[in-house]
Amino acid sequence: MVFCGPLGVGKTTAVRAVSDVEVADTDVRRAPPRRSKNKDGSVDRKRTTTVGIDYGEWHRDDGGAKVAVYGTPGQVRFEMVRSTAVSQKLRLVLWLFGQNDYAIDEADEWLRYLGAKDKGVYDRITVAVTRLDEPGDHPALEDYRELLDRYAPGIPLVAADPRDRESVQRAIDAAVGPRVGAEVSS
């Protein structure tokens, strides 16, 4: 299972939340932000960044298989590391910010990026949208469905909080479960 998505969305946090073993992470301290701003105008306060592949394991509660969980870097400059993990034909969870007014456009950018790396990616991808409960004028979870269906009908779509173990488990279950249609779950 590979977690991918933009910088700061919570991929490393999700690996830590769900892992039943000590996580091998590649988070390093970032240089103090130079008053950089995010696309939505908010100040970038992220203090660490992932520079390699994070690793954890989730042991299914039902006694099923152990699932290896990999977190990838979100920064463009670490694209080579991310593309190595994405190209392994593993299931993917694309974590996306939900609280931004440009969230659908960012989702489209990531889906195009992943499809350019691997044409078969849409058969093994699940989209997890986080921070939908934050105030503001942003898309609802259902608003992502039209975009996903343009790429491939049936891409699983879930609302998930990368800090919450059960929420991350739902995202993984959606990714490894059967592809039965264009379901939305929260």
N, C-alpha and C positions, 0 to 999 in steps of 0.2 A: 504494500500500500504506500503510495507516494503522495505527500501533501505538497501542493504547489500553490502559488498565488503571489500577490504583491507584497512588497516590503511592509512589515508591521501588522499584517492581517491576523497573525496568531498561529502560524504553522508550528513553530517550536513549542509554543504553549500547548497546542493540541497534542503533540507527541508526548509532552510531559504529563498532560492530564490523563491520557489513556494508557500509558505504558505501565506494565506490571514488573518491569525490570528497571534498573538504573539506566537513565537515558545517557547515551553518548552523544553530546551535542557539540556543535562547532560555533557557538555564540562567542563573539569577542566584543570588547568595548569599542564603541564608535568614538571617533573624535567628536568633541562638542559641536553640535549643530551650529552652523554659521547663520543663525537667524533664518534658516531655510523654512520654507512653507510647503505644505502639502497642496495638492490640486484644489482643495476646497478652501484654501486660505488659512487653515489652522497651522499652528507652529509645530514643527517636527520635534518631538521630545524623546524619540526612541534612543535609548542609551546603549543598546547592544544590537548586533546584527549577525545573522548566520552567514558563514563564509564557506561552508562545506555541506556535508550531508549529516543530519541528525538521525539517530537510530534509537528505536524503542521496540517493545513487543507488547502486544495485547493478547491476553489469554481469554478466549471467549468464555463467558459465564456459563454457557450451556455445555461446557466440556468439549467443545469443538476444537478446531485447529488453532494453533498460535498464529497470530498475524504479525509479520514484521512491518513496522511503520517507519517510513523515512520522511524527514522534513527537508525541504530544499530552500536555498536562498532566494529571496525575492528581488534583490538588486540586479539590474541589467548587467553590471560588470561581472557577475558570477554566473552568467548564462551558460557557460561551458559545463559547470558543475551540475546545474539544474537539468540541462538537456541530456546529460549522461543518465541521470535517474529516470527521466521521463521516457527515454528511448528503450527502457528495459521491458516493455510490454506488460508492466504491472498495472494494477488498478490505480486510478488517480482520484484524489479529492482536490478539486480546485476551490480554494478558500477565497471568498470575495468580501469586500466591505459592502455593507448594505446601507449605511447611513449617509452616503454622499449623493448629491444630485446627479453626478456623472457615473453612478454605479453601473448602469446598463452599458454605457460606452466602455467602461473599464472591463466589464465581463466580456464584451465583444473583442476587445484587444487581446485578452488572455486566450480566448477560444481560438482566435485566428493564429496567435503565436503557437499554441499547442498543436493545432492542425497542420501548420507549416512544418513542424518538427516530425510529425508522424500522422499520416493520413488515416490510420486506424484508431486514433486516439478517442474518437467520439463514441466508440463501442465500449470503452473502459473508463469513462470519466463520470464523475458525480460532482455536482456543484453544491457547495455549502456556503450559504450567505450568512454573515454575522452582523451584529449590531443593528438589526432591524428595529429594535425597541427604542433606539435613541430618537429624541425629538427632531423634527425638521421635515422638510419637504423632500422625501426620497422615495424611490420605488418600493412597492410592496413585493413580497416574495413572488406572488403570482405574475408580476410584471416581467420576470425573467423567462417565463415559459415560452413566449413567442420567439425570443432570441434563441433559446436553446433548440427549439424545434426547427429553426432555419439551418442549424448545423446537423442535427440528427434527432428525430422524434424519439422520445423515451429516455433522454438523458435525465437521470435522477436529480431532483432538486430538493434540498432540505434547508431549513433554517437551523443554524447550529452556533453554539458558543464555544470557542476553542478552549475556554477555561473550565468547562464543565464536562466531566468524564462521560456521563450518560449522553450528553449531546454529541460528543465526538464519536461515541460508540454508534449512535444512530447514523451518523454520516458514513462510518465504515460499513455498517450493515447495508446501507443503501448502495454502497459501491460494490460490495461482494455479492449482494443478492441478485436474484433473477431480474432481467430487464423486461418488465411487464407493461410498460407504457409511460406516459408522461405524468408521473405522479408528483405531487407537491406535498411535503410534510413539514410540520413545524414542531 
